[in-house]
Amino acid sequence: MSQSLARNPQLGQWIRFLEHDRVRIATGKVELGQGIVTALAQIAAEELDLDPDQVVMLSGSSDNGPDELYTTSSLSIMDSGSAIRQVTAEMRALLVERAARRLNCAPDDLGIERGHFHIAGESTGQSYWTVTEPGDLEREADGTAPVKPHASYRIVGRPVPRRDLPVKLAGGGFIHDLDEPGMLHARILRQPGYSARLAGIDGIGDHVRIGNFLAVLGDNPHAAEQAAKRARVRWTGERELDPTRVDAYQLLDLPSRDHHIGADFADTAHDNELTVSRPYIAHASLGPSCALAQYRDGHLTVWSHGQGMHPLRHSLARALDLAPEAISTIHVDGAGCYGHNGADDAALDAALVAMARPGRRVRVAWSREDEFGYEPLGTAMVVRVSAAVDSAGRPVDWTTRIWSGPHVNRPGTTSGHLLAREALPDPPPQPVPTDPPLSRGGGATRNAIPLYNVGAHRICWHLVARTPVRTSALRGLGAVPNVVAIEAFLDKLAAAASLDPVEYRLALLEDERARRVLREVRDRARREPGQGLGFGFARYKNMAAYAAVAATVTVDEAVRVEKIWCAADAGLVINPDGALNQLEGGIVQAMSWTLHEEVRFDAHGVASLDWDSYPILRFDEIPEIDAWLTGPRDQPALGVGECTVGPTAAALCNAAADALGVRILDMPLTRDRIVAALLAGDDPAP
């Protein structure tokens, strides 16, 4: 039984039978642009022998849906999908048995088409809707009903149009588009640091002040924005940030909690070593965070594009001193939300204003500067790998050292709280940051254990609990720098042994599914004269989808990506078109991280507050991408949402090293770093 179903065992939390031959399926997972709601509807339709248009999806409702925590870590199909498959299989078996008793026939005599029972093609007059009884949905799932065999699928495994796209393509569908007459619009004038205190305000009209929380109000977005510009706010106790101390390598000098994983730690240093770094990076969501709230008759309703409506309800309850039952949280799609960006924080902003203006629906929209300046960042990391090798140049003893800030400071845990909570009277103490354990995929240690046969392996993980800036979850957590370090190091070892980099990897891999994706990418990849060619491979979290990526690049003043190939094995794929979109999306974002993205700081905090100071990949930089799905379809579904980001970053770094003849070990691969690497020339690449 999946964790989601074990947490929400009552059948009625997942399924309801509606009028007009429709079935409502509920999920706690939410649409973040990954097509998950469409794929989950396919699973339900398949098990129930319905057509997809008969399935109505309810996603992200704290009142009416199951609590599946957050939509994270490429787990939606693996967790929610398996729960929905089991629930619908159990409900189908129950209703088939009951229909057979009513019709005085064997269950195997019954066929089902669009939820209606027939015998030898003849209608029986019975359907799911006629045989369902009131108590059916009050029972708990036992997880024993057999699910359909893969060979009988007619909906799962085929492309189905995304349900969320038509309204979005027509110019709506996002939380930012919600509006109604009389809505109150608010902008937040944020305290510039945890210890800052509001000393005075001038030039301000209608506003809400609660301690150091300050919101200016307007009857429309423009009025609220102009009110924010006119306001003159004085703060005391502003934090001064030393920008020279906000750097990946400064993590090595900060206090850390050290953890050892794997084999005993040896004091002897290995002769072969490589160190890579990643800077602090932003989510850079294209649509800044937004939320709506209304407080009426003692009940608070919040509309949010956050990743988990049940956790958000509990976080709001703690911050506002309300009972969770007095709060309803409802998911609405947002134009950019993944990882722990500002969506949950905007929800508390809206709730505070709504409770100060009972009866009015309140809309809070962050500005671009708010989003860059106040969202949690993806933490900087330094990863150092070293190994002893045998006479054939293969690793026989491997050590990884990781320096990283926290990857998960989500509200509702002991390690994080909602941003505005710091501004309220009696603010909570600074949280004690933690990181996910390896059993849940790890944070800083995500993908740090090589899937290759490298002999004894150990990790020394230095968790820097107090980074100079607020950090939390960002796509892939620590997987990208860890995969880059492993794959760059393997290229270096292969070159030292005068071996082909792919053949070298294949010799170290025992997992045939891993070997397949590497071989397929190698066989398709081709380089033109003057191009560098690089490869990267990982199995995300060592438990989700496999992905191998090859990239060709040219390098002059910048790295120009010419073409990318990607093979991925995700086991049972629900919607191939959606899965390919996820693979390609991860590739594009990894290109942006590897080539461009880096948060910059000044004495007041984040200084890269717009698209000029924080550039991302442009449309004209996206190359041809040849991505395909491979591997056995009769194996369990594996999450694909983040499987390509690490291998793509690694392939680009290795391709740039192949083109330049020297290796750039610090991301992003900017012009300045290209020049510095060429001038230094002290780490020759293959």
C-alpha positions in Angstrom: 0.0 0.0 0.0 1.4 3.4 -0.9 2.2 6.0 1.8 -0.6 8.3 0.5 -3.2 5.6 0.8 -2.0 4.5 4.2 -2.3 8.1 5.4 -5.7 8.5 3.8 -7.3 5.1 3.8 -11.0 6.0 3.5 -12.3 5.4 0.0 -14.5 8.4 0.0 -11.4 10.7 0.4 -10.5 9.7 -3.1 -13.6 8.8 -5.1 -17.2 10.0 -5.5 -19.8 9.0 -8.0 -21.5 12.0 -9.6 -24.5 12.6 -11.8 -24.4 12.2 -15.6 -22.1 9.1 -15.5 -19.2 10.9 -14.0 -16.7 10.0 -11.3 -14.8 12.5 -9.1 -11.3 11.6 -8.2 -9.5 13.6 -5.6 -5.7 14.0 -5.1 -3.6 16.0 -2.7 -1.0 16.5 -5.5 -1.4 19.7 -7.5 -0.7 20.9 -11.0 2.6 22.8 -11.3 2.9 22.6 -15.0 3.9 18.9 -15.1 0.6 17.5 -16.4 0.1 15.5 -13.3 -3.7 16.0 -13.0 -4.2 14.7 -16.5 -2.0 11.6 -15.8 -3.8 10.8 -12.6 -7.2 11.0 -14.5 -5.8 8.5 -17.0 -5.0 6.0 -14.2 -8.5 6.3 -12.7 -10.2 6.0 -16.1 -8.1 2.9 -16.9 -8.9 1.0 -13.7 -12.6 1.9 -13.8 -13.1 1.2 -17.5 -14.2 4.8 -18.1 -13.3 7.2 -20.8 -11.1 10.1 -19.6 -13.9 12.6 -20.1 -16.0 10.9 -17.4 -13.3 11.6 -14.8 -13.6 14.9 -12.9 -10.4 15.7 -11.0 -10.4 17.6 -7.6 -6.8 18.7 -6.8 -5.4 20.4 -3.7 -8.5 20.9 -1.5 -7.9 20.8 2.3 -11.6 20.3 2.9 -12.5 17.6 0.3 -9.3 15.9 -0.8 -6.7 13.5 0.7 -3.7 14.9 2.6 -0.7 14.0 0.4 1.6 16.6 1.9 3.6 18.4 -0.8 3.8 17.9 -4.5 7.6 17.4 -4.5 10.5 15.1 -5.4 9.0 13.5 -8.5 6.6 11.5 -6.3 3.2 12.3 -7.7 2.8 9.3 -10.0 4.7 7.0 -7.6 2.6 8.0 -4.5 -0.7 9.5 -5.6 -0.9 7.5 -8.8 -0.4 4.2 -7.0 -3.0 5.2 -4.4 -5.6 6.1 -7.1 -4.9 2.9 -8.9 -5.5 0.9 -5.8 -8.6 2.8 -4.8 -10.2 2.6 -8.2 -9.3 -1.1 -8.5 -10.8 -1.9 -5.2 -14.0 0.1 -6.0 -14.3 -1.6 -9.3 -14.0 -5.1 -7.8 -16.6 -4.2 -5.1 -19.1 -2.9 -7.7 -18.5 -5.8 -10.1 -19.2 -8.3 -7.3 -22.4 -6.4 -6.3 -23.6 -6.2 -9.9 -23.0 -9.9 -10.4 -25.2 -10.7 -7.4 -28.0 -8.5 -8.6 -27.8 -10.0 -12.1 -27.3 -13.6 -10.8 -24.2 -14.1 -12.8 -20.5 -14.7 -12.3 -18.3 -11.5 -12.0 -16.3 -12.7 -15.0 -19.5 -12.7 -17.1 -19.6 -8.9 -16.8 -18.0 -6.5 -19.2 -17.8 -2.7 -18.5 -18.0 0.1 -20.9 -18.0 3.7 -19.7 -19.1 2.4 -16.2 -22.1 0.4 -17.5 -22.2 -3.4 -17.2 -23.0 -5.6 -20.1 -23.1 -9.4 -20.7 -21.9 -10.6 -24.2 -22.3 -7.0 -25.4 -25.9 -6.7 -24.2 -26.8 -4.0 -21.7 -27.8 -5.1 -18.3 -29.3 -1.8 -17.2 -26.9 -1.7 -14.3 -23.9 0.6 -13.9 -21.6 1.9 -11.2 -24.1 4.6 -10.4 -27.0 2.1 -9.9 -25.2 -0.4 -7.7 -23.2 1.9 -5.5 -24.5 2.0 -1.9 -24.1 4.8 0.7 -21.7 2.9 2.9 -19.3 2.0 0.1 -17.3 5.2 0.4 -17.0 5.1 4.2 -15.0 1.9 4.3 -11.2 1.8 4.4 -9.1 0.5 1.5 -7.4 -2.8 2.3 -4.9 -2.6 -0.6 -5.5 -6.1 -1.8 -7.6 -5.7 -4.9 -5.8 -6.8 -8.1 -5.0 -4.0 -10.5 -5.3 -4.4 -14.3 -2.4 -6.1 -16.0 -0.2 -3.8 -18.2 -1.1 -5.7 -21.4 -4.8 -4.7 -21.1 -4.2 -1.0 -20.9 -6.0 1.2 -23.4 -5.6 4.6 -21.8 -2.5 4.5 -19.7 0.6 4.7 -21.8 -1.0 6.8 -24.5 -0.8 10.6 -25.0 -3.8 12.4 -23.7 -4.3 16.2 -24.1 -3.4 18.2 -21.0 -6.6 19.3 -19.1 -5.1 22.5 -17.8 -3.7 23.9 -21.1 -6.8 25.2 -23.1 -7.7 27.9 -20.6 -4.1 28.9 -20.1 -3.4 29.2 -23.8 -6.5 31.4 -24.0 -5.0 33.8 -21.5 -6.4 32.6 -18.2 -6.3 29.7 -15.8 -3.8 31.1 -13.3 -4.4 32.5 -9.8 -3.1 35.9 -11.1 -6.2 35.9 -13.4 -8.8 35.6 -10.6 -10.8 38.8 -10.0 -14.2 39.9 -8.8 -15.9 43.2 -8.1 -15.0 44.7 -4.8 -11.7 42.8 -4.4 -9.2 44.5 -2.2 -5.6 44.5 -3.5 -2.6 44.7 -1.2 1.2 45.1 -1.5 3.5 44.2 1.4 6.3 46.5 2.6 8.6 43.9 3.9 11.0 44.3 6.9 14.5 44.2 5.5 15.7 41.6 7.9 14.7 39.3 10.8 15.8 41.8 13.4 14.4 45.0 11.6 11.7 46.9 13.5 9.2 49.3 12.0 10.2 52.8 13.3 7.8 55.1 11.3 5.7 55.4 8.2 4.9 58.5 6.1 2.9 59.1 2.9 0.7 56.1 3.5 -3.0 55.8 3.0 -5.2 52.8 3.7 -3.0 50.1 5.2 -2.8 47.2 7.6 -0.1 47.1 10.3 0.4 44.2 12.7 3.6 44.6 14.6 6.3 44.9 11.9 4.0 43.6 9.2 2.8 46.4 6.9 0.5 46.2 3.9 -0.8 49.0 1.8 -4.2 48.7 0.1 -5.9 49.7 -3.1 -9.1 49.0 -5.0 -7.1 47.7 -8.0 -3.5 46.4 -8.6 -2.3 49.8 -9.9 -3.6 51.7 -6.9 -1.9 49.3 -4.5 1.4 49.5 -6.4 1.3 53.3 -6.4 0.6 53.3 -2.7 3.6 51.1 -2.1 5.8 53.5 -4.1 4.6 56.6 -2.2 5.1 55.1 1.2 8.2 56.1 3.1 9.0 53.5 5.7 11.8 53.8 8.4 13.3 50.7 9.9 15.7 50.2 12.7 18.0 47.2 13.2 18.5 46.5 9.5 20.8 43.6 8.8 24.1 44.4 7.1 25.2 41.6 4.8 28.8 41.2 3.8 28.5 40.3 0.2 32.1 38.9 0.2 30.9 36.3 2.7 28.0 35.0 0.6 29.7 32.6 -1.7 29.8 28.9 -2.2 33.4 28.5 -0.9 32.6 30.6 2.2 30.5 27.6 3.3 33.8 25.9 4.1 34.5 28.5 6.8 31.1 28.5 8.5 30.1 26.4 11.5 28.6 23.1 10.4 27.0 19.9 11.7 29.0 17.0 10.3 27.5 13.7 9.3 29.4 10.6 8.1 27.6 8.1 5.8 28.9 4.8 4.5 32.4 3.3 4.9 34.8 4.2 7.7 36.5 7.5 7.1 40.2 7.2 6.3 42.6 10.0 7.0 44.7 9.2 3.9 44.0 11.6 1.0 43.4 10.1 -2.4 45.7 11.1 -5.2 42.8 11.8 -7.6 40.5 14.7 -6.6 38.0 17.1 -8.1 35.9 19.9 -6.5 32.9 21.6 -8.1 30.6 24.4 -6.8 27.2 25.8 -7.4 26.2 29.3 -6.3 23.0 30.4 -4.6 20.3 30.3 -7.2 16.7 31.6 -7.4 13.6 29.8 -8.4 13.1 32.6 -10.9 9.4 31.7 -11.4 8.0 33.6 -14.4 4.9 34.6 -12.5 5.6 36.2 -9.1 3.8 34.7 -6.1 0.2 35.5 -5.6 -2.6 34.5 -3.1 -6.2 35.4 -2.3 -7.9 35.2 1.0 -11.3 35.9 2.6 -12.3 35.9 6.3 -16.0 35.6 6.9 -18.0 34.5 9.9 -14.9 33.3 11.7 -13.7 31.1 8.8 -10.7 31.8 6.6 -10.5 30.7 3.0 -7.2 31.0 1.1 -6.5 30.4 -2.5 -2.9 29.6 -3.3 -0.6 28.1 -5.9 1.6 26.5 -3.3 2.7 22.8 -3.4 0.6 21.5 -0.5 -2.8 22.7 0.7 -3.0 20.5 3.8 0.5 21.6 5.1 -0.4 25.2 4.2 -3.6 25.0 6.3 -1.6 23.8 9.3 1.1 26.5 8.8 -1.5 29.2 8.6 -3.3 27.9 11.7 -0.1 28.1 13.8 0.8 31.6 12.5 -2.7 33.0 13.0 -3.6 31.0 16.2 -6.7 29.5 14.5 -7.9 25.9 14.6 -7.1 24.1 11.3 -10.8 23.4 10.9 -11.4 27.2 10.7 -9.3 27.4 7.5 -9.9 26.1 4.0 -7.0 26.1 1.6 -7.7 25.7 -2.1 -5.1 25.2 -4.9 -5.2 27.4 -8.0 -2.6 26.9 -10.7 0.2 29.5 -10.7 2.4 30.8 -13.5 5.5 29.3 -12.0 5.7 27.4 -8.7 8.1 24.6 -7.8 10.3 23.9 -4.9 9.8 26.2 -2.0 9.4 29.6 -3.6 7.2 32.5 -2.3 3.8 31.0 -2.8 3.2 29.9 0.8 4.5 33.2 2.1 2.2 35.2 -0.1 -0.7 33.1 1.3 0.0 34.3 4.9 0.3 37.8 3.6 -3.2 37.6 2.1 -4.6 35.9 5.2 -3.3 38.6 7.5 -4.9 41.4 5.4 -8.1 39.5 5.0 -8.5 39.0 8.8 -8.0 42.7 9.2 -10.7 43.4 6.6 -13.4 40.8 7.4 -15.8 40.0 4.5 -13.5 41.4 1.8 -11.7 39.1 -0.6 -8.1 40.2 -0.6 -5.5 39.7 -3.4 -1.8 39.9 -2.6 0.6 39.9 -5.6 4.3 40.0 -5.1 6.4 42.2 -7.4 9.3 40.8 -9.4 11.6 42.5 -6.9 9.7 40.9 -4.0 10.1 37.5 -5.6 13.8 37.7 -6.2 14.5 39.5 -2.9 12.4 37.5 -0.4 11.8 34.0 -1.7 14.0 31.2 -0.2 17.0 30.5 -2.4 18.5 27.2 -3.5 21.5 26.9 -1.4 25.1 27.1 -2.6 27.1 23.9 -2.5 30.7 22.7 -2.7 31.3 19.0 -3.6 34.7 17.4 -3.5 35.2 13.8 -4.7 38.3 11.8 -4.5 39.2 8.2 -5.2 42.0 5.6 -5.2 42.2 3.6 -8.5 43.5 0.2 -9.4 46.0 -0.7 -12.1 43.3 -0.4 -14.7 42.4 3.1 -13.6 39.1 2.1 -12.0 38.0 3.5 -8.6 38.3 1.1 -5.7 37.8 3.6 -2.8 35.7 6.7 -3.1 35.2 9.7 -0.8 32.7 12.5 -1.2 32.8 15.7 0.9 29.8 18.1 0.7 29.4 21.6 2.1 25.8 22.8 1.9 23.2 25.0 3.5 19.8 23.5 4.3 17.7 22.4 1.3 14.4 22.2 3.1 13.1 25.0 5.4 9.5 24.5 4.6 6.9 26.0 6.9 5.1 23.6 9.1 8.3 21.8 10.0 10.7 22.4 12.8 13.1 23.9 10.3 11.0 26.6 8.8 8.1 29.0 9.1 6.1 31.5 6.9 8.0 34.7 6.2 5.5 37.2 7.6 5.5 35.3 10.9 8.8 37.0 11.6 7.1 40.4 11.4 4.2 39.6 13.8 4.3 40.4 17.5 6.2 37.7 19.5 8.0 36.3 16.4 9.1 32.7 16.7 12.8 31.8 17.3 14.9 31.2 14.3 14.2 27.6 13.1 16.7 24.8 13.5 17.4 23.8 9.9 17.4 20.1 8.9 17.8 18.2 5.7 15.9 15.2 4.3 17.5 11.8 5.2 18.8 9.5 2.4 15.7 7.3 3.0 13.6 10.1 1.5 16.1 10.9 -1.2 18.4 13.2 0.8 18.9 16.9 0.5 22.5 17.9 0.2 23.3 14.2 -0.2 20.8 13.6 -3.0 22.5 11.5 -5.7 25.8 11.7 -3.8 26.2 7.9 -3.7 27.4 6.8 -7.1 25.3 4.2 -8.9 28.6 3.0 -10.3 30.7 0.3 -8.7 33.4 2.4 -7.1 34.4 0.1 -4.2 34.2 1.4 -0.7 32.3 4.7 -0.5 31.9 7.3 2.2 30.4 10.7 2.5 31.3 13.5 4.9 28.4 15.9 4.8 28.9 19.4 6.4 25.5 20.9 7.0 25.9 24.7 7.4 22.7 25.3 9.4 23.1 29.1 9.4 23.7 30.4 5.9 23.9 34.2 5.4 20.6 34.1 3.5 17.4 32.1 3.7 17.5 28.8 1.7 15.0 26.0 1.1 13.9 23.5 -1.5 14.7 24.1 -5.2 14.2 21.5 -7.9 16.5 18.5 -7.5 17.9 19.8 -4.1 21.6 18.7 -4.1 21.4 16.3 -7.0 22.8 18.7 -9.6 26.2 19.5 -8.0 26.5 15.9 -6.8 25.9 14.5 -10.3 28.1 17.1 -11.9 31.0 16.2 -9.5 30.6 12.4 -10.0 30.3 12.7 -13.8 33.1 15.2 -14.2 35.4 13.0 -12.0 34.6 9.9 -14.1 35.5 11.8 -17.2 38.8 12.8 -15.6 39.5 9.2 -14.5 38.7 7.8 -17.9 41.0 10.3 -19.5 43.8 9.4 -17.1 43.3 5.7 -18.1 43.1 6.6 -21.8 39.6 5.1 -22.0 36.5 6.2 -23.8 34.3 8.0 -21.2 31.1 6.0 -22.0 32.9 2.6 -22.1 34.5 3.6 -18.8 31.1 4.2 -17.2 29.6 1.0 -18.7 32.4 -1.0 -17.1 31.4 0.4 -13.7 27.6 -0.2 -14.1 25.9 -3.4 -13.2 22.3 -2.1 -13.5 21.2 -3.1 -17.0 18.6 -0.3 -17.2 21.3 2.2 -16.5 23.5 0.7 -19.1 20.7 0.8 -21.7 20.1 4.6 -21.4 23.9 5.2 -21.6 24.3 3.0 -24.7 21.3 4.5 -26.5 22.5 8.1 -26.0 26.1 7.2 -27.0 24.8 5.5 -30.2 22.7 8.6 -31.3 25.0 11.4 -30.3 27.2 12.9 -33.0 29.5 15.9 -33.0 30.6 18.2 -35.8 34.2 19.5 -36.2 35.0 22.1 -33.5 32.4 20.9 -31.1 32.9 19.4 -27.6 30.9 16.3 -26.7 30.0 15.4 -23.1 27.9 12.8 -21.3 26.0 12.7 -18.0 24.0 10.0 -16.3 22.1 9.5 -13.0 19.1 7.7 -11.6 17.3 10.4 -9.8 17.6 9.8 -6.0 19.0 6.4 -7.0 15.3 5.3 -6.9 13.4 7.2 -9.5 13.8 7.5 -13.3 17.1 6.8 -15.1 18.4 9.4 -17.5 21.4 9.7 -19.7 22.2 12.9 -21.6 24.7 13.8 -24.3 25.4 17.4 -25.4 27.5 19.0 -28.0 28.7 22.6 -27.5 30.9 25.2 -29.1 32.8 27.7 -26.9 34.2 31.1 -27.8 33.2 33.9 -25.5 30.4 31.8 -24.2 29.2 28.2 -24.2 26.8 27.6 -27.0 24.8 24.4 -26.8 24.4 22.9 -30.3 22.3 19.7 -29.6 21.1 17.5 -26.7 20.2 13.9 -26.7 18.4 12.3 -23.8 17.3 8.7 -23.1 15.1 8.1 -20.0 13.7 4.9 -18.4 10.7 5.7 -16.2 9.1 2.2 -16.2 5.4 2.5 -16.8 4.7 5.8 -18.4 1.2 7.1 -17.9 1.2 9.9 -20.5 4.3 9.7 -22.9 3.7 13.3 -24.2 3.6 14.6 -20.6 6.7 12.6 -19.6 8.7 13.9 -22.6 7.6 17.5 -21.7 9.0 16.9 -18.3 12.3 15.6 -19.6 12.7 18.5 -22.0 11.7 21.0 -19.3 14.3 19.7 -17.0 16.9 19.9 -19.7 16.1 23.5 -20.5 16.2 24.5 -16.8 19.5 22.7 -16.2 21.0 24.6 -19.2 19.9 27.8 -17.6 21.4 26.9 -14.2 24.7 25.7 -15.8 25.2 28.6 -18.1 23.7 31.6 -16.5 22.1 31.6 -13.1 23.7 33.0 -10.0 22.2 35.2 -7.2 24.2 38.4 -6.5 24.3 40.2 -3.2 25.1 43.6 -1.8 25.1 44.9 1.8 21.3 44.9 2.0 20.7 41.3 0.7 19.9 40.1 -2.8 21.0 42.5 -5.4 19.9 40.6 -8.5 16.2 41.8 -8.5 15.3 41.7 -12.2 15.9 39.7 -15.4 18.9 41.9 -16.3 20.8 41.2 -13.1 19.6 37.6 -12.9 19.6 36.4 -16.5 18.1 33.0 -17.5 18.2 31.0 -20.7 16.7 32.7 -23.7 14.6 31.1 -26.4 17.3 31.6 -29.0 19.7 29.6 -26.8 17.6 26.5 -26.8 19.1 23.8 -29.1 17.5 20.9 -30.8 16.5 18.4 -28.1 16.2 14.7 -29.1 14.6 13.0 -26.1 13.0 9.6 -25.9 11.6 7.0 -23.5 13.1 3.6 -23.3 13.1 0.5 -21.0 10.5 -1.9 -19.8 6.9 -0.6 -19.6 5.8 -3.4 -17.3 7.8 -2.1 -14.4 6.5 0.3 -11.7 6.2 3.9 -12.7 9.2 6.0 -11.8 9.2 9.8 -11.3 10.5 11.8 -14.2 10.0 15.4 -13.0 13.6 16.0 -12.0 15.6 13.2 -13.5 17.2 15.2 -16.3 18.5 18.2 -14.4 21.6 16.5 -13.0 22.7 14.6 -16.1 22.1 17.6 -18.3 24.3 19.9 -16.2 27.0 17.2 -16.1 26.9 16.7 -19.9 27.2 20.4 -20.5 30.2 20.7 -18.1 31.9 17.7 -19.7 31.2 19.0 -23.2 32.7 22.4 -22.3 35.8 20.7 -20.9 36.1 18.6 -24.1 35.8 21.7 -26.2 38.2 23.9 -24.2 40.8 21.3 -23.1 40.4 22.6 -19.5 37.7 22.0 -17.0 35.5 24.7 -15.4 34.7 23.5 -12.0 32.4 26.3 -10.8 28.9 26.9 -12.1 27.6 28.8 -14.0 30.0 28.6 -17.0 30.2 32.3 -17.6 32.6 34.2 -19.9 34.8 35.2 -16.9 35.1 31.6 -15.7 36.0 30.5 -19.3 38.8 33.1 -19.5 40.0 32.2 -16.0 40.1 28.5 -16.7 42.0 29.1 -20.0 44.5 31.3 -18.2 45.0 28.9 -15.3 45.1 25.8 -17.4 45.9 23.8 -14.3 43.1 21.2 -14.6 43.5 19.7 -18.0 40.4 17.9 -19.3 40.2 15.0 -21.6 
